[in-house]
Amino acid sequence: MAALFASGRPLRFPPLRAPLACFFLITVAAVLASGHPVAGLPQIRKFFVFSIVLVIYSTFETLRQVRALIAAWVSVAALSGLIGVVQFSHRRQESNTYEFLLDGRITGLASHWMTFGGEQMIVILMLASCVLFSRGRLLKLSGWPILCGLLAVVVLGMTRCVFLLGVPAGLAYLLWRNRPSLLFAAVPVLLAAALLAPPAIRERAISAVQPHGDFDSRAHRALCRLVGWEMVKAHPWLGLGPERIAPQFDRYIPPRLPRPVPRGWYGHLHNIYFQYAAERGVFALIAILWLIARQALDFLRSLRRRPADPGLQAILHAAIAVTIAILAEGFFEYNLGDSEVLTMFLSVVACGYVAIRASFPDSPPDLQGTAPSLAKARVRSRLGRRRYYRTSTG
């Protein structure tokens, strides 16, 4: 940020100002209304994470710069994955039991296995999109082995919402948009992988439908959703306040439920939808979903113009696939509450808008990220968007 301001470059921000401003204002209101404003300060400080959108969108100019960022991510993810494989190997040498491996899952270069899984998921989908939609032979020859290795590492991570939900959802979208027949070819590959996986990995996958021993993570997640619903009903407008879920959790457990509660961590609700609504109110949830929907629709509309550049297609499809994966995984994990994962997701969104600006100079004015004045911006946005979509759709 300091380098950007010192450079004198014009500051640009993609057309996400309105939903982001609403989200920030509602969060501040929720902090002030919670009765414990000091406790909510970490979520105010987290606003800084969103500055990555401003940095990337103001400095990146070409698709080549976006591809360079993806290449850097893939390199770091590969290194983190190798470290994770070593961690898994050392862990298995100590004990090969399911419970032992689950309590000490691999983290690679990350601080937690959920962060590791979320970061790897985003890189996998970015790389998969580049391999599927780009035409470079060298990229395909080098990309496929790396992609397979990253997929194997994610499975070894034993984080079900990543390797059973987020990654498959994103890959299914990419395969459907590239070559739908590949979806059917993926079935025998998945069956073979299930047969070759270590027993602990198979047990972890089966535990999604059948609890393993006395540890039922399904019941744990179900209780989090139930308590979240009770919180939303009691405080629908501004929620309990950021960082107030854990201290208030026991108060909202329905008395009809048996005790003790299922084993698990109850610091948050493990669900982005209930978390935002219970912590900051339903309007905060609407604001964050508005932001996500706006960027996804912009990318889909740009793809409707049938861009000839495969690099642009790869970046836009990757951004949509990452969005789908984040939303799918978000049903069972508060992934956007993780600053590292949130930073990467916002970077992907910014790169998508950079790709549109670089490839479509005649794109609507609001996609250019500049606005001389609010009144002029509104008029130019409406007129430009009408011309843009009228010419793009014939």
N, C-alpha and C positions, 0 to 999 in steps of 0.2 A: 504493500500500500504506500509506504514512504517513497519507494522508487517510482511508483506510478505518479504520485503527486509532484515529485521533483522533476519528472521528465517533461512536464508541461503538455502531455498528450491530452486530447479531449476525453473526458470521462463518458463512457457509454454503458448503458445498462439495458438488457433485453426487456421485452414488454411484460415484465412481471412485477412492476412497481406496485400496482394496485393491490393484488393479493398479498404481496409481501408486507406492504405498509399496514394492511388490515391485521395480518398475523402479529406483527410487532406491537401494534397498539392494543390489541386484545390481550396479548401476553403481559404487557405492562399493567393494564387494568386488572388482570387476574392476580398479579403480584401484589398490587396495592390493596385489593379487596380481600386478600387471603387472611389478613391479620398477622402474618409473619413475613413481612417484605424482605427482611434480611435473608431468610431461607431461600427465597426465590431468585436472589441475585445471580446464581450460576446460569440460569436460563436467560437472564438479561445479557450477561457477558457472552453467551453463545451467539448472540446476534452477529458478533464479529466473524463467525464462520461464513456467513452469507456474503462477506466481502469478496470471497473467491470468485463469485460471479462477475463482480465489477472488474477485478484484476484480469481475468481471462478475456472477457468480452472487450475490454479496452485495449489490450495489448496484442492479442492474436489477430492476424489479418488473413491468413491463408490456410488451406486444407493441409498443407505440408506441416505447419506448426502443430495442428491437431494430431496428425499422424505421429509426429515426433513425441508428443505427450503420451500417446497410447503405447508407443514403443518403449518409452521409459517405464511406464506402469507395468508392462509385460515383463520387462527385465527384473524389476524389483519383486514382482509377484513370483517369478520363477525362483529367485534367490530365497524369498520367504518360504516358498513351497519346499525347496530342498532342505532348508532348516527344519521345516515341519516334518518331513520324512525321517530325518535323523532323530527328532524328538519322539516320533511314534515308534521307531525301532528301539530306542533306549527304553521307552516305557514298556514295550512288549517283553524285553529281556528281563525286566523286574517282575512283571506278572502279566499274564495274557487274559485275565478275567475281564468280563464286561464292565463290572463296576469300577475296577481300577483304571481301565482305559478311559472310561467316561468322566471320572473325576479329575483326570489330568489330560484333557484333550490338547492337541497340538495348537500352538499359537504362532509359529513362524516368527516373523519380526514384530508381530502385534503384541498388545498387552493382554488380550483376552481372546478366547477361541471364537466368540461371536463376532468380534471385530475382524479377526482373521478370515472367517467365513464370508462376511459381508464384503470385505475388500476383494477377496479372490473371486467372488461371484461377479462383481462389476467388471473386473479385468477379463474374466472368461467370456463374458457376453460381448465386450468390446472387441476382443480378439476374434471371437467366432464370427462376428459380423464382418470384420475386415477380410477374413479368410473366405467367407461365403460370397461376398458381393464384389470384392476386388478382383482384378484380372491378372495381377502380377504372379507369374509362375514361382518366382523365388519366395514370395510371401506365402503362397499356398504350401510349398514344400517345407518351409521352416515353421509355418504357423500350425499345421496339423499336429506334429509331434508335441509342440509346446502346449497346445490346447488339450491334448489327451493327458499330458502330465499334470496340468493344472486341475483337470477334472478328477483325476485319481487322488490328488492331494485333498481336494474338497471333500471327497468321500471319506478319506482317512480322518478328516476333521470331525466326523460323527455329529455334525450339526444338522439335524434333520430338516429344519425349515430352509436350509440352504441347498443341500444336495437332493432333497426329495421334493422341494416346492419352488424355491426361487430360481435356481439354475434351470430345472426342466421347463418352467413356465417361459423364461426368456428364450431358451433355445427352441422351444416349440414355435414361438412367434417367428424367429429368424428362419427356421426351416420352412415354415408355411409360406413366408414371403419370398423365399429364394427358390425352393423346389419342394412342393408339398409331398411328393413321393418319398422324400427322405424321412418323413415322419414315420412311415411304415417300416423303413429300413432300420430305424433306430430301435425298434422293439427287440429284435434278436440280439442287438448289441447290448441292450440293457439286461436281458436275460443272461447272456454270457458273463457280463460283469458281476451280476448277483451270484452266479455260481463260483466265480473265481475270487470273490471278496473274502477277507478273513472272517472267521465265525463271529467275532465281536461286531463287525460291520453289518453282517446279516441280521444279527439280533437287534441292532440299533434300528434298522429299517423296519423290522417286524414289530418293534415296540410302538410304532406309530398307530397300529391297530390293536395290538395286544400288549398290555403292560408287562414289563420285565420285573418279576419279583414284586417287592413292596414299593418300588419306585414307579409311580404312575404320573409321568409328566403331562399326560392328557388331562388328568383330573386337576393337576396344578394349574394348567392354562385355563381350564374351564372355570375354576374358582376365581381366577383373576378377571375373566370376562364378566362373571356374575357380580363380583364386587364392583367392577367398573361400572356396570349398568346401574347398580344401586347408587353409586356416587353421582352419576349423571342425572338420575332422577331427583336426587336431593339438591344438586347444585347445577342446573342446566346451563346457566348463562355465563358465569365466569369460573365455574369449577371450584375445586378445593384450593387451587393455587399451585404454581410450579413447586416441585420438590416436596409436596405435601401428601403424596400418595402413601409412602411408606409409614409415616407417623399415624395416619388415619385409617390404615388398612383394616385393622381388627374391628373398628367401630362399624364397618359396613358389611361384615360377614353376616349373612342371614342366620338368625338363631336356629332355624330348622335344620341347618346342615350339621352333620355329625362332627365331633371333635376326636382327635386332633386333625388339623387340616393336612392335606397332602404335603409331602416333603418337597421343598423347593425354595427359591429365592423370591421374596415378595417386595423387593425394593421399587419395582414398577409393575405395570400391568401386562407386560410382554405382548402388547398389541398397540400399534400406532393409533388406531381409530378410537379405542376406548381410552387410551392414555391421554391424547390431546383433548378429548371431550370431557373426561373426568378432571383433568388437571387445569384446563383453561376455558372450558365451556364449548358448547356445540358450534358456536360461531368461529372459534379458533380452528376446529376441525374442518369446517367448511372453507376457511381461508387457505389452509394448507392443501386441501384437495383441489381448490380452485387453481392454486399455483401449479400443481402437478398436471391437472387437466389442461390448463392453458398451453403449457409447453408441449405436451403430447399432441394436442390438436394442431399446433403450428407446424410441428414436424410432419404429421400426417398430411396436412394440406400441401406442404412443400413437396412431399413425395408424389402427390397427385399430379404434379406438373411433369412427371416422368423425366427427371433429370438424367442427362446422358452420362454425366461423370459418375463412374462407379464408386469413387472415393466419397462423394457426397452421399450417395445411397447408403454406403456402409456406415457412415457416421450417424445419419438420421435413424436408420434401422437400429443401430446399437443403442442410441439414446432411448428409443421407444422400448426396446427389449429390457434395458436396465430399469426403466420406469415400471414395467410390468413385474419384473422380479422383485423390486422394492415393495410394491403394493402387495404382491402375493406373500412374500416372506413376512411382511408387516402384520399379517393376521396372527402370527405366533411369536413375534419379537418386536421390540421397540427399536427397530434398526435406525430410524432417523434421529433417535436420541443419542446415538453414538457419533461424536464429532468427526471421527475419521471417516466413517461411512457417509455421513451427511456431506462432508467436504468433497468426497469423490463424486457423489451423486450430483451435487450442484456444479461441479466441474464438467461432468458429462452434459448437463443441460446447457451450460455456457458454450461448450464446444459445438453443440448442435446449432445454436443460434449463430455462432461464428461461421459455420459451414453454409448456412442459408445466406448470410450477408455476403460471403465471398463468392458464392456461386450464382446468386440472383441479385444483381445490382438494382433491378427494378422491383424488388420486394416492397411490401407495404411500408410506409414511413415508420410505423411503430416498431417494425422488425429491425430497423437500422439503429435503434437505440438512442436517437437524438431527438430532442423536442425543443424548438426555440422558445415556445411559450405554450402554456396549457391549452388555451383556446385554439391556437393554430395547430397544435399537435392533434387535437380532437378532429378538427375539420380535415386535415391532411390524412389522418389515419383512416377516416371513413371513406374519403374519396379514393385514396390510394388502395385501400383494401378492396373496394368494389372493382376498380380497374384490374387489380392483380388477379382476383379470382374469376372475373369475367373473361379475361384473356387466357388464363391458365386452363379453364374448363371449356373453352370454345363457345 
